[in-house]
Amino acid sequence: MKPCFITFEGIDGAGKSSQIAAVVALIKARGLPVVQTREPGGTPLGEKLRELLLHESMSLDTEAMLMFAARREHLVDLIEPSLNAGKWVVSDRFTDATYAYQVGGRGLDEQRFAVLEDWVHSGFQPDLTLIFDLEPRIAAARLAGTGVAPDRFEREQVDFFEKVRCAYLRRAAADPARIRVVDASRTPEAIRQEVADIVAARCFP
């Protein structure tokens, strides 16, 4: 069976983490090897870049280039070798997040984004992307209830996340064969069932 590269996307607080764990468990239950990872991060260098990106102020261009630098390391050191070895890869975020946050949220020029995307992974995209769609005020309330100190993205205002959400939906509309939008306002159980059905239909024969 050809391994799948599955990515999870959505604004902060949309509830991706528990659903990622459920999909990883689903893949393992079928006796398939799977690697769980995240962006930015996923490699030793990527994790160092993650700390900078989440906690240090920087220009928008620097932010975008560091995101793609971390992604290139992630691809070369983890994603591509894992897929080539027959392992499935499940990632918390990939390039759709950069489009949503840097292009949609921050206003990065789309042509500049396209150049970086083509340079770093020309012709390569996930087999399946799940975008967890949630109204930003609900997501903010969920984050506030965790008691975890927010990073510099999570500290953004609601209007920023409105723009990020709209960018995610534009990205989904542009690539419906790859991207599925999941209503994240429902119960975790209902979401888990829908996600399992989507993964089974797309990735399992």
N, C-alpha and C positions, 0 to 999 in steps of 0.2 A: 504494500500500500504506500503510495506517495505521501510523504509527510506534509503537513500543512503548516503554514505560518499564519497565526491568528493574532490580531491586535485588538485591544480594547481602548476605546476613546470616550471622552466626555468631559464636561467641566468638572472642576474640583467639587467633591461632595455628591457626585451623581451615583456613587455606590458601585464602582467597578471592582473593588478589591475582593469582595466576597464572591462575586460572579466569576472572576478569574480563577479563584481557588476551586470553584465548582467545575469549571471546564477542564482544568488540569486533572481533577479527580476523575472526570468522565473519560478522558483520554487514557489515563492509567488503568481504569477499570476494563478497558478493552485490550490491555496488555501491551500498549504502545509506549515507547520511550518518549518523554516530553521534557523540555527545558522551559522553565518559567523565568522571565526576565523583565526589565523595565527600561524606560527612557525618561529623561537622560540617565545614563548609567549602564549597567549590564556588564561592564568590564572594569578592571582596576582604574584605568585612566578615565573611563566614562563616569565612574563614581566620583572621582576628584572634580571633574568638570561639572557634575551635578551639584556639588556643594557650592561652587562658584555661581552657577546659574540660579540656584534657588535662594542664595543669601547675599550676593554682592550686586551693587548697582553697576550698570554698564549701559553703553549705547545700544540701540536697537540692532544695528548692523553687527556689533560684537556678539550680542545675544544670539542672533540667527546663525552666525558662523560657528559659534561654540556648540550650538545644538546639532548642527550638521557634522561638526568634527567628532563629537561624541558618537553620533550615529554611524559614521564611517568606521570607527573602531569597533562598534557594536556589530556591524555587519561582518567585518573581516575576521574578528576574533571569536565571535559567538554564533551569530545567526546563520551565516552561510556554512561554516563547518558543521554545525548541528544538523541542518537540513541535508547536507551532503552525506552525513553519517546515518541518515534515516530517522533522525529524531524530529519530533514535532516541536515547534517553538510557539510559546504563548507570551506575548509582550504587553505590558501596561504602557501604552502609547508607542507611536512611531511618527512618520512624517505628517500624517493628518493633524497631529497635535501642533506641529510647527505652523502649519497653514492656519489652524484655528486661532492659536494664541498670538503668534507673531504677525501674521498677515491680517487676520480678522480683528484681534484684540488690540494690537499695537500699531497697525497700519503699515507694516512692511510692504514694499512694492511687490506686486504679484510676479512681475517679470524677474525680479531679483531672486525671489523664492524659487521660481521655476528653474533658473540657472543652477542654483544650489542643489535642488532635487535631482536634476538631470546629471549633475556632476557626481553626486555621492551614490546614487543608486539608479542609474539610467535603465529603464525597462523593468526594474524589479519593484514589485509591490506585494503586500500581504495577499494570501489566498482569500482571506476573509477578514473584514473589519466590522466590529460591532461598536456603534456609537450609542452611548447611554444618554438619552435626551431628558433634561430636567430643567424646570423653571429655575433661574438663578437664585431667587429669594429662598426657595425651598432648599436648594443645595447649600446656601450660606447658613441656614439654620441647622442643617445637619452637621456642617463643619464646626459650628460654634458649640455643638453638644459633645464633641469628642474630647475637649479639654487639651488638645495638642496645639502647641504654638504654631501659628500659620507661617508659611514661607512667604517670599515677596510676591509670588503670584497669587496665593490665597488671600493676601491682604488687599488685593484690588477691589474696587467698588463694583456694585451690581451692574452698572452700565457696561463695564468692561466685559463681564461674563455674558451679558446679552449679546455683545458683538461676537464673542467667541462662539457662543451657541449658534448664532446665525451662520457663521463661517463653517462650522461643522455641517450644518444642514445643506449649505451650498455644495460643499465637498461631496456629501452623500448623493445629492441630486445629480452631480456630474459623473458619478461612477456607481450606478445602482447595481451593477453586476457584482461588485466587490463589497460594497458597504451596505450594511443593514442598520437601520435606526430602531432602537429599542426604547419604549416608553419606560423611563426609570422612576415614574411617580407611583407605580404599583407596588404590591407586596414583593419582598424578596423571592418568595416561593413562585409567584406568577412569572416574574422575570427569569428566574432560573429555568423554569420549564420552557419558556420561549427560546431562551438562549440555547438550551440543549437541543431543541428541535432544529434550530437554524444550523448549528454545528453539525448535527447528524445529516441533515439534508445536503449541506455543502461539501462536507469533508469525508464522510463515511460512505462506502459503496453500498 
